[in-house]
Amino acid sequence: MKLEFTLNGRAASWDGAPVTRLASALRDDLGVTGTKIGCDAGDCGACTVLLDGRQVCSCLVAMGQIEGRTVETVEGLEAGPDAMAALQQSFLDHGAAQCGICTPGMLMAAQELVRRNNKPSRAEVEDFLGGVLCRCTGYGKIVDAVMDVVAPTPATASAAGEAVGSRIVRVDGPAKVTGRDLFGADTIPRDALWIRVVRSPHARARFVLGDLEPLRRRLAAVLTAADVPFNGYGIYPDIKDQPVLADGQVRYRGEAVVALVGEHAEVLAIRDDEVPITWTPEPPVFGVDAAMAEDAPLVQADRRGNLLLKGGVKSGDTAAALDACAAVAEGTFETAFVEHAYIEPEAGWARRVGDRIEIHATTQTPYMDRDEIANLMRLKPEAVRIVPTACGGGFGGKLDLSVQPLLAIAAWTLGRPVALVYTRPESMAASTKRHPARVTARFGCDAEGKLLACDVTALFDTGAYASWGPTVANRVPVHAMGPYAIPNVRTWGEAYFTNGPPAGAFRGFGVPQAAIAHEAMMDELADRLGIDRLEFRHRNALRAGDMTATGQTLAHSAGLAQCLDALRPHWRRAHEEIAAFNERGGSHRRGIGIGCMWYGIGNTSMSNPSRMRVGLSPGGTLTLYSGALDIGQGSNTIMVQIAADAVGLPADQFTLVTGDTDLTADAGKTSASRQTFVSGKAAEKAGQDLRQQILRLANAGPDAILSLEGATLSVRDGGEVRTIDLAASGPLMGEGTFDPPTTPLDAEGQGVPYATYAFAAQLAEVEVDVELGTVKVLRIVAAHDVGRAINPTLVEGQIQGGVAQGLGLALMEEYLPGRTENLHDYLIPTVGDVPEIECLLIEDREPLGPSGAKGIGEPALVPTAPAILGAVHHATGVRVHRVPLLPHRLREAIVALERKRA
Amino acid sequence: MGAYLRPRGLEEALQALTRPFTVLAGGTDFYPARVGRAVTEDVLDIAGIAALRGISETSAGWRLGATTTWSELVEADLPPMFDGLKQAAREVGGRQIQNAGTIAGNICNASPAADGVPALLALDAEVELASRDGARRLPLASFITGVRTTAREPGELVVALHVPRPRAEARSAFLKLGARRYLVISIAMASTLVEVEDGKVKAARVAVGACSPVAQRLPALEQALVGATVDAHLGERLAPSHLAPLSPIDDVRGSAGYRSEVALVLLRRLLSKVAA
C-alpha cells in the first residue's frame, strides 16, 4: 500500500504492507532511527511519537492508519540545523538523558504536554510521562527538565583546569537528546541477513534435531551447535560452560538451540514449531534447596552437588563472641531473580572483513567480547574487532555475550553482514539475572551497642551457567558484615547451579542482597537496646584507620560517619513529621528507615588495569582515546573532564574516540563501579604524560598555562609565552595505565581485596496503606562518600537511578521464567513510583583516585532496599524477610502480626 | 502476508466480515500479541470508519462509538455519572495507550483485568453489534462470556456502547489497585454508580474487576445500598457476603485471599468517594 503523510513537517510517502508497525516503517524504511523500539508491545514507551499531536506508541500503530496524518518524531523537534528545541536544551542542561535510549520517547511524551502548557505542574508531568519507562535516571532530572522548559538553568562550561568538579553537560548529550546517538539496532546495513534464534521452551530437557535440510533450502543458513568452532563461553578463563547453541540438552528456559539465518521477513515467518526438534523434558531443578538436595539431578554433569563455588572470610572467634554479646539478632532473608530491564534489548550486526570479523553491538565490555569471540571462533584476538554502539543501558546485563557469537559465526561463514536484535521476551528469557539469595545472619553487640560479632551465610542460585557467579560468591563474604567495625566475623557464600536463568552481574554483585540482611540486623539490635537506628550505625561505622574483617587497614577515605552526620537533620525532621502524621490514625501509616553500605571498587583481589591515551594531532585535534564504555553512567564525560585538567586545556576542546578495539586501548569492563576510579586514574596519567611532553617541548615549568588555537599550542610560563607549531612538531601521544593495588585473599579470606571502598547511607520515608499492603516511597535522602564528585550532575544521576532500581528490588521486581518475560508482568518503577531523591555528596578523598574520586554506580543502589524495608518496619512493625514486598505479601504479614499481637 | 482492508463505511466492513478477519482499531492489544513474528492473518482496520467514532447524546442516553479512544472520552463533555468511566480511562495503560486504545477494543479483548469494564457495567452499558443480517444489543455482562471470549459472532462488529439515562441524579467513581503507579495491570478494581434522590440511594450498581474471569456486578450489595443515606457512612452497608459473585485466583500479582480482602477495602473506599 502506498500512502502519503506528513513526517516532521514535510510530505512523506511510504510503500509497504499496511500492517507494518509505524515504528518499523520509521526506522527501517524512512531512515529516522531516533525513534527507539524497546518492547514492541506498548509496555515501555521508548517508541513514543506524536500522531496528530498526541503521543502514541509507534510500535502499536499500523501504517495503514497513517494516510493523510501528521507524525512527529524526535528528529522533528529541532527548529533548524544546530537549533535544539527548548525541551531538548532543558534535557541536556538538567542531565535528563543518561543512556539515552528512552530519551526520544520521553521528549515526545513531554512535547505533547508542553505544547498545551509550558509551565506544567509535577503531577501533570508525571501523568504525561507515565507511559515511558526509564531504567537509568530515576526520572527526577527528566521531570525537572520538563517543568523548567521555559526557564532552563544553563549548565556550566568550564575553563582550562576547572573541569573536575563542574557540572558540564554530557559530551555525548547532544547526540542523545536529538536522537542521533546510534544504538545496537540503529546501524544495521540494509543488505544484512537476519538471525532469529529458536529457544528452549523447557527449563531442563534433552533434544534431538530432525532433518534441517528443508529449512536450509529456504534460508541462507540454519546454525546448530555443530557450527560453533568452540562451543563454550563464560566470564572466567577456566569456566567456559555456556554453549552458544545447546548441544542435545538445555539447562534453562530461553536457552538458544538453533539459529535461523535469512532475509528478515523470511526468518520472522518461520514459526518455532516448523523447526524439527524432538524434546524430552526432564524435571527441572529450581531453587537452592532442590539443587543442594542429596539426590538432586546434576545441572552440569561435572559439577558435583551442583556447587559452583564456596568460600568466606574469618577473623576472630565468632561463636565465642556471640555467646558473650548483650544482644543478638538473627534472621533469614530471601530475594528473587531480578531482570536488568535495560530499555535497549540486545542488538547488533557483524561483517567479515578479509580475515577479520567486525562486530557492532551494544556491550559493556569490548575487550572481553573480543577475546571471548576469538576463543569461540578459534581466531586470534587481533582478528576480532569490536565496535561498540551506544549502549542503551547495561547494569551488568551486557557484560555477558548475547548477540555477538551468532553474529560472528553467521557473518564469517556467509560472508555477508548479519544482524540480530532480540525481542523483549527473548531479551528477558535469554539474558542473565540478579542472583536469588538466601542470607542467614546473626549479629551481636555489647550493652553499649558496639558490634562484637557476626555470622552470615549467603546461598546463591547461580542458575544454569556460571557467568559471574564466582564474582558474586567472592564479593559477598567481604561485604556481608556491612560497613561496620566488627572484631569477630564469619561470613560464607555458596553458589549453586539450578535450571533457572544464568544469574550474572547486576549492579552490586550480590551485595544488595546481603545488605538487606545486615541492615535488618542493625535495626533490630538498635531497637533492642533502645538506641536510635542512625546513632547505632554511627557508633559502629568503619572509619579511616580501622581494620576490616579481611585484615585490611583503611588508610583513607572511609566517609560513612560523615554520611550519617549529613543525614541526621533530615532523620530528625522526618521522625517528627511522621510521628505527627501517625497520631492522626487511619489506614495509612508512615515510617522512616535507614540503610548503609560499603562497596569495594573494582575487581575482587584480581588485576583490573586500564590504559588510556590522549593525543594531540599535527592539526591541533586533541583526542581522548578511551576504551571505557559509557553505558549511560557518564564515563565519556568524566574521562574528558579528568584528562582535560590533567593536560591543562578546556574540556570542550576534546574529541573522544571510545570503545573500538582497533582504536583504543583496553580499559577493562564497565562494571564493579570501576571506571571513574581505575580508568579515570589512567586518563589522568595519560593527560599528565601529554602535558609533560608539551612542557618538555616548550622547556616550560610545571605551572605553565596551555592554550590551543588551531594547530598552535601556546605555553605561558610566568611572563614568557612559547608557541609550538603542532604541524611541525608532529603528533603527540600521552599514555597512562592504572591497576588498583590489591592482594589475593587466603583460605580465611584475609588480604586486600580492593584498593578503596565507597560508603553511603540513605534514608527512606514511606507511607504504607495498611489495608491494601501497598507502599509508597515519599522521599529518599542519599548521602554518598564518592571521594570526589568529578561531575556532580552525573553523580546525582547515578544515585537517583540506583535508588529507583533499589526501590524496584524492594517492592516490585521478580523475574519468573515463562511468566514475567515482558514489561507488563515484570514491573519496574514508573515516573509515578520514584519519589524526590535528595543527594548529599560527601567527598572524603581517596589519594589513589583521580582528584580523589572513587565510584558510585553500584553503591547508589545498595542501601535503598534496606532503607525502604526499615521504613516499612517502622510504619507497621513488619520485618520483611522476602523481597519483592508485593502488596499481598505485606498485607499478609500485617495480618499475621496483628494476630500475633492479639 | 494477509489482506488488509480499511473501509470508510460500515456496510463495507460488514460485507468483509462474511469471511474471517481479525479486527484492528487502536492496535494496543493486536500488536502486543504479535511480538517478534510476522503478521499473516487478514486484518480489517475499522479505525477509518467515521460512524464508529465519537460520543453523542440520544433520547435514551448516550452512544459511545466503538472506536472512541479513552482520551476522547476523558475530554468529552459528559455529566458526572461518567466520572467513574473517566477515572478508569485515565488508568488504561499509559497516555499513549489512552490516545490510541478504543472502548470497544477493551471489551472485545475481554481481559479479566480490563480497566474499562467495571465502570461500563456500573453504567449499565449495552453493546450494539451489527452484521449483514442486522443489529442486536446485548447487556455488557452478557457480551463478555469468559477470559478473552465474547458473544460476538464472526460476522458481527461492535459498533457502539449505549449508556442509559438514569432516572435520578447519578454519580459514579472508580478505584484501581496495582503494584505501581502507571502502566499497570490491575490486581483488583471497582466501580460504582449511584442514583441519588433526596439524599438517599435510589438505585446503585457496583462492579468489581480482576477478581473473576469476567468483571462482576454485586447484586446483593446493590440491593443493600438502596435507601441508604448518601454520606460518609455509605460504606458501612458493605458485607463480605456481597462478594459472593467473585472467584479470585492466585497469580503473580496477588493471592486469591488477598484479592477478596482488598476488594472489600476498595469497595468501602469507593462508596465513601462516591458519597463525598
Chai-1 contact restraints between the chains, C-beta under 6 A:
chainA,res_idxA,chainB,res_idxB,connection_type,confidence,min_distance_angstrom,max_distance_angstrom,comment,restraint_id
A,A17,B,M1,contact,1.0,0.0,6.0,A-B,restraint_1
A,P18,B,Y4,contact,1.0,0.0,6.0,A-B,restraint_2
A,V19,B,Y4,contact,1.0,0.0,6.0,A-B,restraint_3
A,V19,B,V39,contact,1.0,0.0,6.0,A-B,restraint_4
A,V19,B,V43,contact,1.0,0.0,6.0,A-B,restraint_5
A,D40,B,V35,contact,1.0,0.0,6.0,A-B,restraint_6
A,A41,B,P32,contact,1.0,0.0,6.0,A-B,restraint_7
A,A41,B,V35,contact,1.0,0.0,6.0,A-B,restraint_8
A,G42,B,T28,contact,1.0,0.0,6.0,A-B,restraint_9
A,G42,B,P32,contact,1.0,0.0,6.0,A-B,restraint_10
A,G42,B,I97,contact,1.0,0.0,6.0,A-B,restraint_11
A,T48,B,Q96,contact,1.0,0.0,6.0,A-B,restraint_12
A,R54,B,N99,contact,1.0,0.0,6.0,A-B,restraint_13
A,Q55,B,R95,contact,1.0,0.0,6.0,A-B,restraint_14
A,Q55,B,Q96,contact,1.0,0.0,6.0,A-B,restraint_15
A,V56,B,Q96,contact,1.0,0.0,6.0,A-B,restraint_16
A,V56,B,N99,contact,1.0,0.0,6.0,A-B,restraint_17
A,V56,B,A100,contact,1.0,0.0,6.0,A-B,restraint_18
A,C57,B,Q96,contact,1.0,0.0,6.0,A-B,restraint_19
A,L60,B,G27,contact,1.0,0.0,6.0,A-B,restraint_20
A,L60,B,T28,contact,1.0,0.0,6.0,A-B,restraint_21
A,L60,B,Y31,contact,1.0,0.0,6.0,A-B,restraint_22
A,V61,B,G27,contact,1.0,0.0,6.0,A-B,restraint_23
A,A62,B,G27,contact,1.0,0.0,6.0,A-B,restraint_24
A,G64,B,Y4,contact,1.0,0.0,6.0,A-B,restraint_25
A,G64,B,R6,contact,1.0,0.0,6.0,A-B,restraint_26
A,G64,B,D45,contact,1.0,0.0,6.0,A-B,restraint_27
A,Q65,B,A47,contact,1.0,0.0,6.0,A-B,restraint_28
A,F128,B,R95,contact,1.0,0.0,6.0,A-B,restraint_29
A,G130,B,G94,contact,1.0,0.0,6.0,A-B,restraint_30
A,G130,B,Y182,contact,1.0,0.0,6.0,A-B,restraint_31
A,G131,B,G94,contact,1.0,0.0,6.0,A-B,restraint_32
A,G131,B,R95,contact,1.0,0.0,6.0,A-B,restraint_33
A,G131,B,Q96,contact,1.0,0.0,6.0,A-B,restraint_34
A,G131,B,L183,contact,1.0,0.0,6.0,A-B,restraint_35
A,L268,B,R37,contact,1.0,0.0,6.0,A-B,restraint_36
A,L268,B,A38,contact,1.0,0.0,6.0,A-B,restraint_37
A,A269,B,A38,contact,1.0,0.0,6.0,A-B,restraint_38
A,T423,B,V35,contact,1.0,0.0,6.0,A-B,restraint_39
A,T423,B,G36,contact,1.0,0.0,6.0,A-B,restraint_40
A,E771,B,V265,contact,1.0,0.0,6.0,A-B,restraint_41
A,L772,B,V262,contact,1.0,0.0,6.0,A-B,restraint_42
A,L772,B,V265,contact,1.0,0.0,6.0,A-B,restraint_43
A,M812,B,A179,contact,1.0,0.0,6.0,A-B,restraint_44
A,M812,B,R180,contact,1.0,0.0,6.0,A-B,restraint_45
A,R819,B,V252,contact,1.0,0.0,6.0,A-B,restraint_46
A,L827,B,A179,contact,1.0,0.0,6.0,A-B,restraint_47
A,L827,B,R180,contact,1.0,0.0,6.0,A-B,restraint_48
A,T830,B,R180,contact,1.0,0.0,6.0,A-B,restraint_49
A,T830,B,R181,contact,1.0,0.0,6.0,A-B,restraint_50
A,T830,B,Y182,contact,1.0,0.0,6.0,A-B,restraint_51
A,T830,B,L183,contact,1.0,0.0,6.0,A-B,restraint_52
A,G832,B,R181,contact,1.0,0.0,6.0,A-B,restraint_53
A,G832,B,Y182,contact,1.0,0.0,6.0,A-B,restraint_54
A,D833,B,R180,contact,1.0,0.0,6.0,A-B,restraint_55
A,D833,B,R181,contact,1.0,0.0,6.0,A-B,restraint_56
A,H888,B,G254,contact,1.0,0.0,6.0,A-B,restraint_57
A,H888,B,S255,contact,1.0,0.0,6.0,A-B,restraint_58
A,H888,B,Y258,contact,1.0,0.0,6.0,A-B,restraint_59
A,R891,B,Y258,contact,1.0,0.0,6.0,A-B,restraint_60
